Amino acid sequence: MLAGYLAKIVIAHCLVGAVSDAAAFSFSANVSGFYLCCLGGQHCPALKNLKHHTMVSDAELARRSLKNWGELLAAVGRYAVGPHAELRRPDALGSRIDSAGDSPWFNAAVVPVGATPPQADDASLPYCLWTADAAAGAAGRSENAAIATPLMGLDLRDASLKLDDSSASADEEFQIGEPPLETVGDINGRAYGQTGAAFAALVRGLAANGRVRTYGVRDAATGGYVCVAMALSVDDDVGVHYVATEACHRRAGLATRVVTALLRDARARGASTATLQATPDGASVYERIGFRRVGTMHAFVRGGGAASA
């Protein structure tokens, strides 16, 4: 019985990486004829499996990315407008926000992977329907190919993923913090040409959603945030949303620092994967962090006209 207890301790140490390669730790116990040996963490089967677990497939990451986007749309509808704006049905997940007009980023829903798209463009549906299956289309709508968006994802349990912030100790000019959601909305509004109050107001409404966390880089000289991001937890996936940098601080690596901090925190909190929907400018940044393209979401809109930014 004691041997079994001690063996569990050793396995636990191996699982969390407490046994480092630099400090050798040895223990062996005979438990029901099974020999356990851990020397410097190198020969522990549990640790080996942790380091070399089966990677999440691209198809699964694409499913999670699209679902996380749909959950964000639904949350904005529920918390920023009201429960009546939230849309949850087998063929559509998102929100109908009439005040957002022809915005595919707010007045929108996703067709879940594997679901049959709505067979009729009924009045309860929003302006835009996003789907990962362009061939399936959406009844009564046409695709706006100009805003097709890459779906990206990564496996947070991948041992090769490097999420350290090597510049954190040396760079005291910019430090990571937790900006208010209103600030996240304001910076995104300026970054994406939405200078009115609507963008910030919709994002600010997410404060009532307990699955949301914010991250940002604060300029020590001014005290203001200059780069922001938001995370939305859905099951064991964390969605990376609303990443934006003030124009005068772009191309300084701040978005990389913010997203890396978000991912470190998500992994520490137990998330298995991270997903996002990339803008053309952001895709290369995310690829350098470790994200990979796993699909594309296509926008099917009413009228076939150009969508609002």
N, C-alpha and C positions, 0 to 999 in steps of 0.2 A: 504493500500500500504506500509506504514511504517512497519507494523507488518510482512508483507511478506519479506521485506528487512532484518529486524532484524533476522527473522527465518533463512534466508539463511546464515547469519553470524554465527549463532549458529551451523548449520549443518557443515559449513566449518571448524569451530574450532574442532568439534568432529571428522571429517574425518582425519584431520592431527594430531589428538591426542594432540591438544593444551590444552585441558582440562584434567588435570592430576587427578589421584585418590586422591592425597594428598591435592590438592587445590580445594575445592568445588566451583562450578560455577552453578548458577541456573538462568533459564530463561524460561518463558512460554509465548506462544502467541497463539491466536486463529486465525488460517488462514483457511478460508473456512470450519470451524467446526473441523479442525484437531488440536489436542493439542500436542504441542512439549514440551518435558521436558528433560533437561540435567542436571544431578546432579553428579558432579565429573566424567563425562564421562561414568558412569555406566549404564545409562538408555537411551542412545541415540541410536535409531535403526540404524542410519547410521554407527556409530562406531561399533555397534555389528555386522553388516553385514561385515564390513571391517575385523574384527577380526576372523569372522567365515565364510569367503567366501568359495565358492565351490573350492576345490583343483583341480589343473590341473591333469588330469588322467595320469597314467603311459604310456598309449598308445600315448597320445599327447606329453608327454615329450620325448618319444623315437623318435617320428617323428621329433620333433624340434632338438634333438641331432644329428640325422643323417643328417638333412638338414644343420645344422650349420657346420658340418664336410665337407659336400659337398661344401658349400660356401667358406670355408677356402681353400680347394683344388683348386677351381676355381679362387680365388683371387691370390693364389701363381702363378698359370699359367699366369694369365693376367698381374700382376704387376711385377713379377720377370723374366718372359720369354717373354711374348708378348701376344696380343689379340688372336693370332692364336692358342695358347696353351690352352686357356680356352675352356671348353666343357660344353655347355648348350643345352640339348635336353630333351624331356619328359621322356626318360628312363635312362638318365645319367647326373649327375652334378658333375663337377670336372675339371681335366685338364690332357692333355697328354703332359708329359715332357720327351721326348726321352732321354735327357741327364741324367735323374734320373734312367734310366734302369729299373731294377726289384724292385724298391722301392715302396711298397704299401702305403707309407706315402706321396709321392709326385706325382708319375706317377699313378694316381688313380682317380676314380670317384665313386659316390654313386648312387644306384638305389633308387629314392625317394620312400617313403612309399606309397603303393597303385599303383605304376606304374608297368607295365609289363616289366620284364627285356629284354634287347636287344635279339632279336631272332636270331641274327647272330653275330659272333665275327669279326666285320668289322675293317678295318685298322684304322679308326678314333678313336677307343676306346683305353684307356690306358692299362697298364699292369694289373692293379688290379681293380675289381669292388666290391665295398662293398654293402651289402644288409642286411636288418634286417630279411629277410625271407629266411632262409637257404634252405627250401624245394623248393623254386622257382628256385634256382640255377642261372646259367648264361651259355648261349649256348657256347660250345667250350671251357669251362673252368672247372677247378676242384677246390674244396675248400682247402685252406691251413688252416686247423683247428688249427694249432699251434698259429696263430695270431688272433683268434677270440677275439673280444674286447668288454667289457661291455659298454653299453650305460647308462649314469647316468644323473639324473636331480633333480632339486628341485624347489619349488615354492617360489619366493622371497617375496610374500605377506603373507606367513605363519607367523602368530604372534608368533609361538613357536620357530622360527628360531633365534638363538643367533649369532649375528655377531660382538659383541664387541671384542675389542682387549685389554684384561685385562693386557697383559704384555707390552703394548706400552709405558706407562709412566715410568715403572720401568726398562725396558730394553733399555738402551741408546746405547748399543753396536751395535745393528742392527736396522736400520730405513728404513721405506718404501720410495721408490722413483720410478722414471720412467726411466728405463734403455733404451738405444738405442736398436732398433731392432737387430742390429748387435751383441750386447752383448747377447740378448736373444738367437740368433742363435748359438753363440759361446758356451755358457754354455750348451745348449741342445745338441750340437754336441759332447761335451766331455762326457756329462752324458749318452748319448745313443750310444757311440762308433763310432760316425761319425766325425772323427778328421780332415777331409779335409775341404776345403773352401766352398764346394757346399752347405752344409746345411745352413751355415750362410748367404751365398749369396742369397739363395732362400727366407729365412725369411726376410732379409734386404729389399728385393724388396717390401714388404708389406707396407713400409713407405708411399707409394702413396695412400694407401687405407684409406679413412677417417673413416672407421668403426672400426679401430684397435686402441687399447690402450695397453700400457705395464705397468707392475708392477714388483717391485723387492725389495729385501732386500740388503741394502748396509752395508758392514763391516766398522764401523766407524774408526777402526784402520788402515785399508789399503785404504779406500775410494772406493774399488771395489765392484761390485755386486757379491753376492754369491748364490742367489736364485732368480728365475725369473718366470714370467708367462705373458701370452698375452690374451687379451679379444677381441672377434669379435662379434659385434652387428648385429643381423639378425632379423628384425622386433622388437618385444619386448622380444626377447630372447638374452641372452649374452652367448657366447660360451667361455669356459675356455680351453686354449690351451697352449702348449709348457711350461708346468710347469717342472722345473728342478732345481736341487741344486748341487753345486760343492761338490765333494766327501768328502772333509775334513770338510764340514759343515752339513752333513746329520744327520738325527735323532735328530735334535735340535728343531723341531717344526717350522722351517722357512717356509716350503711350506704351512703349515696351516695358518701362518700369511699373506703370500702373497695372497693366494686364498681368505681368509676372507676379506682382504682389497679390492680386486677386486670386491667381491660380494657386499660389503657395497657401493662402488662407483656405481656399476651397479644399485642397488636398488634406490639410490638417483637420478640417471639419468632417472628413470622411467621404467626399465626393469621389466618384470613380472616373468620370469623364467631364470634359469641358467642351462646349460647342458654341458656335456663333454664326452669324450671317455677315459676310464681309462686304465692305464697299471696295470698289476698284483700287483706291489708294491704300486701303488697310490690309488687303490680302497678303502682300509681300511682308508686311510687318509681322503678321500672325504666323506666317510660314517660318520666319526666322526664330520665333519663339518655340515652335514645335507643332503647330496646327497643320493639318493637311486638308486638301480639298476632297470632300467626300460626296459631293453632288451639287445640284443647282436647283434653286427654287424659282419657279416661273410665275409671273403675275398675270392673271386673267382679269381684265377690268371691263366695266360696263362702257359701252359706246366706242371702245377701241381707241380713245384719245390718249394723249400724253398725260401721265399722272403728275400730280403735284410733287415737288421735291420734299 
